[in-house]
């Protein structure tokens, strides 16, 4: 029985260390982290420790932090959206040019 308890405690210690390592890795590459605050969880900026929100449950706080990350990434990515719009505009211009050329050829054939 004692061996099973010690084995279980060893597994728990390994799991705790994995959680600590994963938390530190997340904090190092994320702009926000979630920490316990009173009766709930706070979403805190990793750069200046400013609190951006409070949630009752941990999963809600994590989802909120992820939504903040996505919102910041969306503000950083408008160049890609402009490139996509330009690509669509170039494609439309090519099709309109091809259609105009077809009309010219058809008009030439009809007049001959």
Buried (B, 14 or more C-beta within 10 A) or exposed (E): EEEEEEEEEEEEEEEEEEEEEEEEEBBEEBBBBBEEBEEBBBBBBBEEEEEEBBBEEEEBBBBBBBEBEEEEEEEEEEEEEEEEEEEEEEEEEEEEEEEEEEEEEEEEEEEE
